[in-house]
Amino acid sequence: MFSTGQVAFAVLFIIVFTFIITFTYKKDKKLHAKNYKGVKWVGIIFIIFLLILFYIKYLLND
């Protein structure tokens, strides 16, 4: 289905892409920790909000 060149390119691309993403993440880790301190609380509140909406929907359907 795929030629040998296409498979080699795909494998090489995945390896290089993973390396670049990992390297970039490690490089920016300190910056992210500084700029996104309260993000986990926003995520938790968002999930709680969604759970409340599903609970209200469940109550109104009964």
N, C-alpha and C positions, 0 to 999 in steps of 0.2 A: 504494500500500500504506500509506504514512504520509501524514498530512496535512501541509500546509505549517507549521502551528504545531508539530507534533511534531518535524519536522526542525529547525526553528529552535531549539526548546528543546534538542534533543540537541546541536546544534553549540555553542550558548551554554554548556550544561552542561559539555561537554568542555573548552572554552576556560577557563572559570572554575575548574573542578576542577584542571586542569593548572597554572594560575597559583597557586592556593592551595597545592597540594602542593609546587611549586617554592619558593615563598616560605617555607613552613614548614621545608622541608629546609635552605635556606640559613640560616635563623634558628637552627636547632638543630645546625648542623654542628660548631661548637666543642664543644658539650656532648657530642655523640656521640663526637668524637675523644678526649675526656677519659674518658668512662665505658666505652667499648668498645675499649680499647687492644689486648687480647689475643684479640679475637674471630676474627681471621683465622687464628691458630694453631689454635684449636678447630675451625674449618672445615676446615683442611688435614688435621688429625689424623682428623677424621670421614671425609673422603674417602678417606684412606689405609686406614682401618679397613674401609670398604665395599669397597675394591679387594681387600683381604686376604680378606674373606669370599667375594667372587666367585671369587677364585683357589682358595680351599679347596673351594668348591662344584665348580669345574671339575675339580680333582684327584680328588675323590671320585666324580665321575660317570664317569671313565675306567676 
